[in-house]
Amino acid sequence: MVPRLFQSLKTQIVVAILALTGLFAASAFYSMYVIDQQHSDDTLLQLASTLQYKQQLLTVQAMQYKENAPRDYPSYFRDLRLYFQDLKRIRSEMDALIAAFSDNDFAPLLAGSDMAMMPRLPATSQDIAKQLGERWETFSTGLDERIGDNQEEPRLEWAAEWISEQHAELEDIVAGLTTTLENDVASRAERANAVNRLLLAFAVIVAVGIGLWFYWRVLDPLATAVSGFKRVANGEFSYQVPVNYDNEIGWLVGAFNRLSNRLDTLRKLLTRLEQGGDLHSTLDILSETLPNLMPVDWIGVLVVGVDGKIHLEKAFSDGKPDPIGQQSFDPDHTLLAECIDTREPLHIADVSQMSQLSDSYVFLRRLTELGRRDAIFMPIGAENTVQGVAVFASRYPNSYRTEHLELLRNLGVLVGVSLGRTLQLVESTRLANIGQFASSIVHEIRNPLATISLALEHVRGLDDLPDGAIKRVHLASDELTRLERLLSDILLYAKPLALDRSPQDIAELIAIMVAGELGDDKRFRLETSRCPLVPADRDRIRQVLLNLIRNAEQASPQDSPIRIRCHVDGEDWVKIEIQNAGDPIPEKILARVFEPFFTSKRQGTGLGLPIVQRIVEAHSGEVTIASDAKHGTRVTLRLPVTGRIAA
């Protein structure tokens, strides 16, 4: 089996590059060697030519001397100075040249040169060079005998005669050496050129082979992968790119196929989530599909109720409904509340250990009892909607590794929105049913209430009633009034709003209300400016303002001012601010003041602010509440305008 290291394209490409580099380096080094060898051979040929020239010069001078031998002593001594000195010089030079050739050692001759390679005789030339050395030694011995021992008066004529007689054989050997050397050098150059051509051809073949391999192993698979990537990018998530190679491209394609498979699974999941109509079917879809994407065998949904507690609405275990039933948990100091507040997923790697850290972690202990060891809390819902937590858990510890957490983090937003939408749909359906029921029951209750009211009026008109009975009648009348107000609020919140819009001057409306309905209370501080007209239902907006101002009065200490501002906000809005200096509203209550039937007042119905919000939003406006210890409580209304401020 091929080691994985050698399956890597990186390793294969490095090896191919090293092979090409090695081939071209070898070719370059061999070319340099050939150049040096050629230089060496040229030097050999030059030395051989010099030797041949010296030998011919020696012969020519001897023949000339023999033909013109001196006939008197003055001429002899002249030739002694000229010919004999040349003879010794040429002989010395030939001694050095022939010794270098016969010994195959040219360093003494080339001392001080910058040659990279010393000349070396080919094998065939070495035999002739040795023969030349032996013949030269015989020639030199005979020449010495002819010259004699007296160097002052050498026998030059005998020497010239000896040279003339022996030159032919010596000349043939030198010529043979030169010819053989030329042939050897030419043959060596031809072999070098052949090797160079062979190396170059081999390098070209290897380069072409590597190019074909690169196309077959890299370019063609990349083209196939890119084509598959484009198909997936165009929406064909179920397409799987063929994996034909066990290398980086194959590994990349395999990872991409897993990604496209997850995308296809996610697409199917979202499609089915869109089709899910209630929480049961939504969790059923999640418990069936999510295990294909991540290790999860328990899914539960917890929702913040109107009572402030967090309720376990429904759970699925191993793809089936969990008979755990609905349970409620106090949110204070819990990870569930932290998840909702931060809007960030929480990973509890060890549920059992974490549950022991605080007495408030009741839900974690319940998960531990269910045998779950690893869990992720994911917030669902959004601001001003039903909020809660989706819990994904596994019975195996450390189930969620980094890649699972990243997938959950990315997938969590979509799943969280889908679950939040499902819960909101369920809540909207529930509220719609409540509203329909409330509308019908209000009419049923009002008839007996009218009868009771008439009966109380009759009893109140009787004479001689005991004081206790009178108090009970007044108490019953007050409760009857409160019940009628509650029924009116329920009917107002439940039934559709029909607005009778007309241009309204909000600043003028506020001034009239303060002067009339609010009794011109000295606590009110009006800060109004000329504002453009607002398309509004006068009665509805007056109802909104009256509700908010009454709330500010009730929340303010005695004699503390209530500031009412009305001014332009940009070019398209009118802003109304109602501010009191009472105690700040706690954050937990402030977050829920617009929830139906939620109230912190003993006699409140919990429908005042929801009705305000509903009326304002029906006018395409918005209402917000801010509260702190420094500035008190400030309610802000923003309503769209229909015109500009008059000049």
N, C-alpha and C positions, 0 to 999 in steps of 0.2 A: 504494500500500500504506500502511495506517495505521501511523504510527510507534508503536513499543512503548510509548512514554511515554503516549500517548493511549489505549492499550488498558488501561492500569492503572486499576483501580477507584478507587484513591486519587485519581488525577488527575481522573477523571470525577466523583467525589463532590465534590471540591474545586470543580470548575467549576460543578456544580449548586448547591452552597451559595453560591458567589460570585454566580451568576445570581439566585438567590432573594434574597440579601442586597441585590444591586444594585437589583432590582425594588422591594423594600420600602423601600429607602433613597430611591429616586427618588420613590416614592409619598409618603414622609414629607416629603422636601424640597419636593415640589410642594404638599403640603398646607400646609406652613409658608409657602410663597410665596403660596398662595391666601389664607391668613389675613392676611398682610401686605398683600396687594392689597385685601382686604376692608376692612381698617383704613384704607388709603389712600382707597378709594372712599367709605367712610363720612365721612372728613374732607372729601372733595370735596363730597358732598351737604350736609354741615353748612355749609361755606363758601357754597355756592350758596343755601342757605336763609337764611343771614345776609345775603347780598347782596340777596335778594328782600325780606327784612324791612327792610333799610335803605332800599331804594328805596321801599317802601310808606310807611315813616315819613317820608321826605323829602316825598312827595306829600301825605300827610295834614297835616303841619305847614304846608305851603304853602297848602293849601286853607283851613285854619283861620285862617291869618294873613290871607288874602285876604278872608275873610268878616268878620273882626274887625280890619280895618285901623285903626290909631290915628288919632284926629282932632286930637290936640294933641301938642305936643312932649314933655310928660312921658311920655305913653303910648308915643310913638315911641322915646324913649331907654330905656324899660323893655324894649320888644321888641328893641331893639338889644342889650341885655345878655343877653336870654334866647334869642329865636328865632335871631338872627344867629350867636350862639356855637354853638347846636345845629346850625345849617345848615353852618357851617364844619367842625364835628366829623364830622357824618354824611357830608359831601362828601369829607372827607379819608379816612374809612374806606372809602367806596365807591371812591375813587381807587385805594387799595391793593388792594381786592378785585378790581376790574375789571382792573387792571393785571396781577395774578397770573393771572386767567383768560385774558386776551387774550395774554399772553406764555407761558402754560403753565409758569409758574415760581412755585411756592408756597413756596420756601425762605424768602424774607423774611418771609412771614406766619407760618411755623411754626418760626422760629429758636428754638433752645433746647428743642424737643420731642424725645422719645426714639423717634420713628418709625423703623422699620427701612427703610421704603420711602416716598420722597416722592411725593405725589399727582401723577398725570399724567392729562391729559384724553384721553378717547378721540378718535379722528379726527373723528367726526361732531360732537362737542361743540366741537372746536377752531374750526370755521368760525363757529359761532354766537358763540363767545367773542370772536373777532376782530371780528365784526360789532358785538357789544356794545361793544367797545373804541372802534371808530370812532364809533358813535352817541353814546357817553358823551363822547368828545372834542368832538363838535359841540354836545352839550347843555351841556358845561362852558363852551365858548367863548361860547355865547349867554347863559348865566347870568352870566358875567363882564361881558358887555356891559350886561346889565340892572342889575347891581349898581353898576357904575361904578367909577371909579378912586379915588373918595374913600372910603376905608375907615372914616373917622370918621363919615360920614353916608351909608351905602349906601342904594340905592333898593330897600328890602326889598319894597315892594308890587309893583314891576316884576318883581323876582326871583320872588315868589310866583306872580305871574301867568304867568311863563314856565314855571315848574315845572308849574303846573296845565295849561298848554296842551300841554306836551311829554311829560307823564308816561305817556300811554297807549302810545306807541310804545316807550318805554324799558321800561315794565312788561311789554309783550308779549315783548320780546327776553329780558329776565331770566327771565320765566316759561318761555319756550321753551328757554332754556339749562338751566333746572332740570329741565324735563320730559325734554329730550333726555339730560341727564346721568343722570337716574334710569333711563331706558330702557337707556342704554349700560352702566350699572353692573349692572343686573339681567341684561342679556344676557351681560356678562362673568362674572358669578357663575354663571350657568347653564352657560356653557362650561367654567368651572373645575370645577364639580361633575360635568359629563359626563366631562371628562378624568380626574378623580379616580376616578369609577366605572369608567372604562375601564381605568385602571392597576390598580385593585384586582381587576377581573375578569381581566385579563391575568395578574396575579400568582397568583390562585387557579388559573387554567388551567395555568400553568407549574408550580405546586406539585403539582397533581393529576398532571400529566404526569411530574414527577420522582418522585412516589410510585409511579406505575405502572411507570416505568422501574426504580426501586429494587426493586420486587417482582419484575419480570421478569428483571433482571440480577443481583440479589443474593439476595433471600429465597427465590425458587423454586429457583435452583441450589443454594443452601445446604441447603434441605430435601431435594433430591435427593441431595446429597453426604452429609448426615447419615444418610439412610436407607441409602445404600450403606455408610457407615462402620459402622453398626450390624450390617449383614449380615456384614461381614468380622469385626467384633468377636465375633459369635456363632459364628464358626468357619468361615464360608464364604470361605476364603482365596482361592479361584479367581475370586471375583466381581470384575468391573471396573466401577467407577462411570463412567457416560457423561460424556465431556468435551465440552461443548457451547459453551464460551466461552473466548476467549483473553484471560483476565485472571487476577487473583490466585486466584479460585476455581478456574478451569480449571487453573492451575499447581499449586494445592494438590491438586486431585483427581488430576492427573497424577502428582505425587509420591506420593500415597497409593496409586495403582494400582501404581506401581513397588514400593512397600513390600509391598502385598498379594501381588504376583507373587513377590517374594522370600520372603515368608512361606509361600506355597504351595509354592515350590520347596524351601524349607527343610523343610516338612512332609513332602514326598515324599522328600527326602533322608533325614530321620530314620527315616521308615517303612522305606525300603530298607535303611538301616543296621541297623535292628532285624532285618531278614530276612537280613542277611549273616552267614554262618556262620564264615568264616575271614578271615584278613588279606588274601588275594588278592581275594576278592569284595568286601570292604569298600573296599579301595583302588580297585577297578574302579568301584564306585558313586561314590566321591568324585571320581575323575578324569572321570567322565561328567557329574556334576551341578554341581560347584563352578565350572567355567568360566561357568555361567549367572549366578553371583553375584559373581565376582571374577576378575581376570586371573591364571590359574594354568595352567601347562602341564606341571609336574613335581611329583609328590607322592611323598614317601618316608617310611618309618617306621624309626626307629632305636631299639633297645631296649638297656637295661643288662643285660648278661649276668652269670652267676654268677662269671665270671672277672674282673669289675670293668670290662671294656671295654664300649664302646658299639658295637653291631653294626647295620649296615644290613640289616634283614630283607627288605624288598621295596620296589620303587619302580615308579611308572608315569610314562611320558612321553608326552604328547599322546594320552592315553586308552588307551595300550597298555603292556603290561609292559615295563619298561626292562631290557635284558639286562646291566645293570651287575653283577649278581650280588651275593652277600653279601660285605660288607667290614667290617672291624673298625677301630676308632679308639680311641686312648688318650684318656681323658676329661680328663686333667690339663691345667688352664689352657686349656680350650676353651670356646667359646660354647655348645656342646651341654651341657656340665656346668653352666654358669651358668644355662641355661634350666631344667634339671631342678631345680637347687638353689633358685632363686628362685621357681619355679612361675609365672613371668610370660612372656608371649610376647616374642620378640626380633625386631626388624625390621632386616635387613641390607640397607640401600638400595643398596650397591655391593659385591657379593660379591667381585669381582675385586680391588678395592682393599683390602678388609678382609682378604682371605686373605694379603696380603703383610705384614701387621702383626706376625704371630707365626708361628714355625715349627710351633707346635702346632695351627694351623688347617688340618689336613690335609683335613678334610671340605669346608671352603670351597674349597680348591684343587681338590678333585675336582668340586665343583659348577661351578667356573669351566671346567674341562675339558669338562664337559657342555654348556657354552654358556649357563649361567644367570647372570643379572646382578642380579636382585632376589629376595630370599627372606625368609621369615618362619619362625622356629622357634617351635613351640607345644608346651608340655609335655603329656604324656599320662600316664594312670595316676594313682595316689594313694599316700599313705603306706601302707607294708606291702603294696603290690601291685607288679606289674610296672611299671616306670617307663621312660619313653623320651621321644622327641621326634618330632613330626610336622613335616615340612618341606614348605612350599608355596613354589614358586619359579616365576619367569618368565624367559624369555630376553630380555625387554625391560627396560632400566634404568628406574628410577623408575615402575614399574608400579603400585605401591601408594600411592595418594593417601590423604588423610585419611579420606574416606568409606569407602575399602576397608579401611583399618586398623581403623576403628571396627566395620565389619561383621565383619571377621576376629576382632576381640577378642570380640565378642558371640557369633559363631558358633563361635569357637574352643573355648569351654567345652564346648558340646554335642558338637562333633566330637571334642574331646580325650577326653571321657568315653566316647564310643562306641568310639573306637579303643582306649582303655585297657581297656574292658570286653571288646572283641574279643581283645586281647592276653592279658587275664586268663583269658578262656575258653580260648584256645589253650594258655596255660600250665597251666591246670587240667586240660585234657584230656591234655596231655603228661604232667603229674604223675600223673594217674589211670592212664594207660597204663603209666607207669614203675612205679607202685605195683602194678598188676596183674601186670606182668612180674616185678617183684621178688618178689612173693608166690609166684609159681610157680617162679621160679628158685632161691629160698631153699630150698624143699623138695627141689629136684633136687640142690643143692650139698651139703646136710646129709648125705645118705647117703654119698657118697664121703668127706666129711670125717670121718664116724664111722669108716669103714674106715681112713683114714689115722691117726686118733687111736689106734685099736687097734694098728696096725702100729708106731707110735712107742712105745707102752707096751711092746710086745713087745721092740723093739730096746733100750729103756732097761733092760729086765730081763736082758739078756745079760751074761755075765761077760767080763772081759778086753777090754772095748772101749777102743780108743785114746782118749786125752784129746781129740783133735780131733773124733773121732766123737761123743763125749759132748756136747761143746759144740754141735755141729751139731744133735744130737737135741733138746737144751734150746731152742736157737734156733727150731727147727721147731715145738716144742710151744708156745712163746710166740706165734709167728706164727699157729698154728692157733687159739689162744685168742682172739687179737685178731680173726681172721677170723670166728670164731663170734659174738663180741660185735657185730661189724659187721652180720652177718646178722640177729642178734636186733633190733638197732636198726632196720634196714631193714624187717623184718617188722612191728615195733611201729608205725613211722611209716606204713606203707602200708596196713595192714588197719584196718577200722572199729573205733572204740573202743566197748567195752561196759562201762559203769560200774555197779559194785555199790555204790550210795549207802547211807550210814547216817550218823546224827549223829556228828560227830567233834569232839573238843576239840583244836584245832590246837596250842595252847600245850603241852598235855600230850604230844602226839605229838612235838613238837620236843625237849622235855626228855628223853623216852625215847630218841630217836635220838642226842642228844649223849652221854647216859650209856652207851648201848650200842654201836650200830654205829660211832659216830665215836670210840670209845675214850676218852671223857671228856677230850678234848684241852683243856689249860689255856688255849689261845688263845681259846676260845669265850667270848663275853660275852653271856649270856642276859638279855634285858630283856622279860619277859612279864607280862601282867596277865590277870585273869579275862576270858575272852572267851565269847561265845555259841557254841553248837554250829553247825557248818557241815555241810550235807548233802554228803558227799564219799565217794569211793572211797578207803578208807584206804591200800591198796597203791599206787594211782596217785599220791596226794598225797605219800606217803612217798618214792616214786621221784622226784617233782619236787624235793622238799626236799633229798634226798640228792644229786641231780645239781647243784643250785645251790650247796650247801655245799661239795661237792668242788671245784667250779670256783673258789670263793672261796679254798679252801685252796691250790690250785695257783697262783693268781694273787697270793697274798700273800707278802711276804718272811718269812723265818724268824722266829718268835717275835712277829710283829705280830698284834694282836688281830683277831678276826673277830666282829663284832657281829650278833646275831640278835634282832630285836624282833618281838613279836607283840602287837597291841593292837586295840582297837575303832576303826573308822573310820566315824564317823557312827552311824546307827541300824541300817543294813542291811549293813554290810561288816566283815570282819576283814582287817586288813592285816598282812602278814609282810614284814619288811625284812631283807636279808642284805647286810652291808657289809664290804668289806675295804679295806685301805690300800695296795694294790698300785699299780703304774703305771696311769695312765688308759688306757682303750681309745681308740685313734684314732677320729675321727668317721667316717671312711669305713668302718672295720670295724664300729663301733657300729651304723651304719645297716643292716648286712647280717647281723647275728648270728643272726637268726631265719630266714635263707634256708636251705633244705635243702642239705646237702653243702658248705656254706661253713664253713671253719674256718681258724684261724690257728695251730693246734697241729700239730706234726709228726706225732703219732700219732692225731689226732682224726678222727672220721668225719663231722663236720659235721651230725649229726642230733640231738645232745643237746638244744640249746636249741629247735630246731623241735619236738621231741617234748614238751618242757616246755610250750611255747606251746600245742600241740594239746591236751594234757591239761587245762591251766588253762582254755582257752576252752570245752572240753567241759563244765566245771563252771560255765559262765557267768561266769567270772572274767576277770581281765586281768593281764598280766605286762609290766613295763617295766624298762628298764635305763638308769641314768644314770651318767656317769663323768666326773670331772675331777681335776685335780692336787691340789686342796685337800681334797676329801672322799673321794677314791678312787672305787671302783665300788660302786654300790648297786643291788641287784635288789629290786623291789617286786612282791609278789603281793597281789591283792585278790580275796577270795572272798565270795560272798553268804551271809548267815546265815539260820537258820531260827527263832531265838527271841531273847529278851532276856536280858541279864545278870541272874543271880539276885540278889535283894535281900540 
